Amino acid sequence: MDRAAQMFPELTPAQVDRIASIGHRRDVRAGELLFDAGEQNTRFFVVLAGAIEVVRPIGDREEPATVLHPGQFTGEINLLSARLSLVRARAALDGAVIAVDREDLRTLVQRDSELSEILMRAFILRRVAFMSQDAQDMVLLGSRHSGSTQHIREFLSRNGQPFAYQDVERDPSVQALLDRFHIGVGDVPVIVCRGGHVLKNPTIETLSAVLGLSAQLDADEVREVVIVGAGPAGLAAAVYGASEGLDVLVLESTAPGGQAGTSSRIENYLGFPTGISGQALSGRALTQAEKFGAEIAIGRTVVRLDCDSRPYRLVLSDGQELRTRTIIIATGARYRKLDLASLTRFEGAGVYYSATHLERQFCGGEEVAVVGGANSAGQAAVFLAETAKRVHMLVRGPSLAASMSRYLIQRIEHTPNIFLRARTHVEALEGEKGLERLRWRNLDTGERETRDVRNLFLMMGADPNTAWLEGCVDLDDKKFIKTGTDLLPEDLAAARWPVVRRPYLMETSIPGVFCIGDARAASVKRVASAVGEGSICIQLVHRVLQEL
Ligand SMILES: Cc1cc2nc3c(=O)[nH]c(=O)nc-3n(C[C@H](O)[C@H](O)[C@H](O)COP(=O)(O)OP(=O)(O)OC[C@H]3O[C@@H](n4cnc5c(N)ncnc54)[C@H](O)[C@@H]3O)c2cc1C
């Protein structure tokens, strides 16, 4: 089947009948609006007779997207989450449709595997097509020298939100536009939403709420399990938990996928022999979790766990509190940084912690540098070398042998524009508006070198995101969370472990609070192990819920 047929398949009469059994038939008149762009919780429609016209409103005009004929259906991944619709749909002719509520559609895709496959594939391909168009749903006005601009660009693209980007530095007319609306330099980045709503330098929380990435959370509800973090570990736990009937809420501060979502290509994850980008993997996992009914709230950061209260209380950055009987901590880790005072000035303005297609756009034909000697650094170097003039790999150790997989070392050795500089330390970052030059020093010879490097990728490992748990769960000396048999009798005594049994695998020093993935002490820092831990942990959550 070609891609167009997969995006707009025609259902068989038997498949249409199965949908009809959960929806209701409705006659429509030519021109009748079925749903509009910007609406939330839209319904799902299957054409029975006539046709549905789907358009993308752009300012005062409409751009045709498609016309759906009998047997075809509306919708993309917004139907499974609470995201806003990107399109307007209306009857093109007098005819009839089946209308299905979002919740009923979710139930259908969980129990009907044939329809689930057809609908999921079409929804994902339609969202991908939106992303690749020069979308005008949202315009981001920013500067490549502003860290917040880079932060918001990354947030939008990692959350699959189509947007057009205009750079103040490159296009003087953008500055003129900002001046006309009295928008000062301090207000950049500025987002112009559909309908003309303007957000000046918005926080991630505000942006998430405007985009419908996080629904209103009910503070009175006591949940069975709240998962904190939507990296591979958290998403896997959400898929297994929701598919096994648990009521699951996932809270994620930035974007689904975590560190893996920033990887340009993951080649060692089982089942993807040609590799898969972190973003594609996270997008699929998110859709899968939502299909099973997990609630996923993006742009929501947990700042505190009240471990003395029962049920447990989680406090979010906006002050909201949530109550839950069990918790899965899947907050992973964050990148390690260079110890240079000037670093923050260049973050997002020449210094990056991930190498995806977004960052690679800045590097075409340029010299770039990658710091680090582990697999993530190797992947970034190989990926960037495809378009950069030269990639300098700066490594503190004498070689890559002790820290990198053999296959990547070989690939680096066979890439002529990657230059490995062992025993090398970055000494200075220089530039006016953004990074312009880099100085490094050989630790053995003391020799210094300065190069015109405007893009520096820091891939030096990570520290756990566990500061919000200090004083509550037992951490090791590097602040990773101790679980299961890593908790010695004296640790449990100090934590006043209150039950007779010992902690289960992946259970922390507080009963019913689990930790999985990179944040867990002694975990294997890999996508597959994070996913595996997510699935195992759900079995233990069931056990604890029965004990309570
Ligand atoms: C560039 C790069 C490339 C990689 N390539 C590979 C590879 O090829 N193969 C491989 O096996 N592994 C790879 N890894 C490692 C792999 O990505 C990690 O081991 C994996 O992502 C860990 O998953 P996790 O879910 O435990 O944590 P993370 O992926 O770190 O996810 C944690 C999530 O929690 C969120 N969070 C943190 N604190 C809070 C809070 N207080 N409230 C709400 N949310 C919070 C974060 O925003 C994040 O989304 C790579 C890592 C990087 C950085």
The ligand as a MOL file (V3000), in Angstrom:
LIG
                    3D

  0  0  0     0  0            999 V3000
M  V30 BEGIN CTAB
M  V30 COUNTS 53 58 0 0 0
M  V30 BEGIN ATOM
M  V30 1 C 21.7950 12.0090 22.9050 0
M  V30 2 C 21.5190 10.6640 23.5290 0
M  V30 3 C 21.5570 9.5080 22.7640 0
M  V30 4 C 21.2870 8.2470 23.3240 0
M  V30 5 N 21.3180 7.1430 22.5280 0
M  V30 6 C 21.0060 5.9340 23.0450 0
M  V30 7 C 20.9890 4.7640 22.2140 0
M  V30 8 O 21.2700 4.8380 21.0290 0
M  V30 9 N 20.6470 3.5950 22.7750 0
M  V30 10 C 20.3260 3.4670 24.0890 0
M  V30 11 O 19.9840 2.3650 24.5140 0
M  V30 12 N 20.3570 4.5580 24.9100 0
M  V30 13 C 20.6810 5.7750 24.4270 0
M  V30 14 N 20.7310 6.8850 25.2460 0
M  V30 15 C 20.4080 6.7010 26.6760 0
M  V30 16 C 18.8770 6.6480 26.8650 0
M  V30 17 O 18.2840 7.7070 26.1430 0
M  V30 18 C 18.5140 6.7290 28.3200 0
M  V30 19 O 19.0930 5.6530 29.0050 0
M  V30 20 C 16.9840 6.7030 28.5070 0
M  V30 21 O 16.3790 7.7930 27.8490 0
M  V30 22 C 16.6110 6.7400 29.9850 0
M  V30 23 O 15.2360 6.7610 30.0760 0
M  V30 24 P 14.4680 7.3030 31.3670 0
M  V30 25 O 13.0150 7.2310 31.0210 0
M  V30 26 O 14.9430 6.6150 32.5580 0
M  V30 27 O 14.9040 8.8230 31.5750 0
M  V30 28 P 14.9470 10.1360 30.5970 0
M  V30 29 O 15.0520 9.6510 29.2150 0
M  V30 30 O 15.9970 10.9560 31.1830 0
M  V30 31 O 13.5100 10.7650 30.8420 0
M  V30 32 C 13.1680 11.3910 32.0500 0
M  V30 33 C 12.0020 12.3480 31.8060 0
M  V30 34 O 11.5460 12.8670 33.0540 0
M  V30 35 C 11.2430 14.2410 32.9220 0
M  V30 36 N 11.3720 14.8620 34.2500 0
M  V30 37 C 12.5050 15.0300 34.9810 0
M  V30 38 N 12.2210 15.6110 36.1680 0
M  V30 39 C 10.8810 15.8070 36.1830 0
M  V30 40 C 9.9900 16.3720 37.1510 0
M  V30 41 N 10.4280 16.8090 38.3440 0
M  V30 42 N 8.6620 16.4500 36.8410 0
M  V30 43 C 8.2020 15.9910 35.6420 0
M  V30 44 N 9.0210 15.4410 34.6890 0
M  V30 45 C 10.3350 15.3520 34.9730 0
M  V30 46 C 12.2900 14.7420 31.9360 0
M  V30 47 O 11.8490 15.9320 31.2860 0
M  V30 48 C 12.3920 13.5580 30.9650 0
M  V30 49 O 11.4980 13.6820 29.8930 0
M  V30 50 C 20.9980 8.1450 24.7150 0
M  V30 51 C 20.9690 9.3160 25.4940 0
M  V30 52 C 21.2300 10.5600 24.9250 0
M  V30 53 C 21.2140 11.8070 25.7800 0
M  V30 END ATOM
M  V30 BEGIN BOND
M  V30 1 1 1 2
M  V30 2 1 2 3
M  V30 3 2 2 52
M  V30 4 2 3 4
M  V30 5 1 4 5
M  V30 6 1 4 50
M  V30 7 2 5 6
M  V30 8 1 6 7
M  V30 9 1 6 13
M  V30 10 2 7 8
M  V30 11 1 7 9
M  V30 12 1 9 10
M  V30 13 2 10 11
M  V30 14 1 10 12
M  V30 15 2 12 13
M  V30 16 1 13 14
M  V30 17 1 14 15
M  V30 18 1 14 50
M  V30 19 1 15 16
M  V30 20 1 16 17
M  V30 21 1 16 18
M  V30 22 1 18 19
M  V30 23 1 18 20
M  V30 24 1 20 21
M  V30 25 1 20 22
M  V30 26 1 22 23
M  V30 27 1 23 24
M  V30 28 2 24 25
M  V30 29 1 24 26
M  V30 30 1 24 27
M  V30 31 1 27 28
M  V30 32 2 28 29
M  V30 33 1 28 30
M  V30 34 1 28 31
M  V30 35 1 31 32
M  V30 36 1 32 33
M  V30 37 1 33 34
M  V30 38 1 33 48
M  V30 39 1 34 35
M  V30 40 1 35 36
M  V30 41 1 35 46
M  V30 42 1 36 37
M  V30 43 1 36 45
M  V30 44 2 37 38
M  V30 45 1 38 39
M  V30 46 1 39 40
M  V30 47 2 39 45
M  V30 48 1 40 41
M  V30 49 2 40 42
M  V30 50 1 42 43
M  V30 51 2 43 44
M  V30 52 1 44 45
M  V30 53 1 46 47
M  V30 54 1 46 48
M  V30 55 1 48 49
M  V30 56 2 50 51
M  V30 57 1 51 52
M  V30 58 1 52 53
M  V30 END BOND
M  V30 END CTAB
M  END
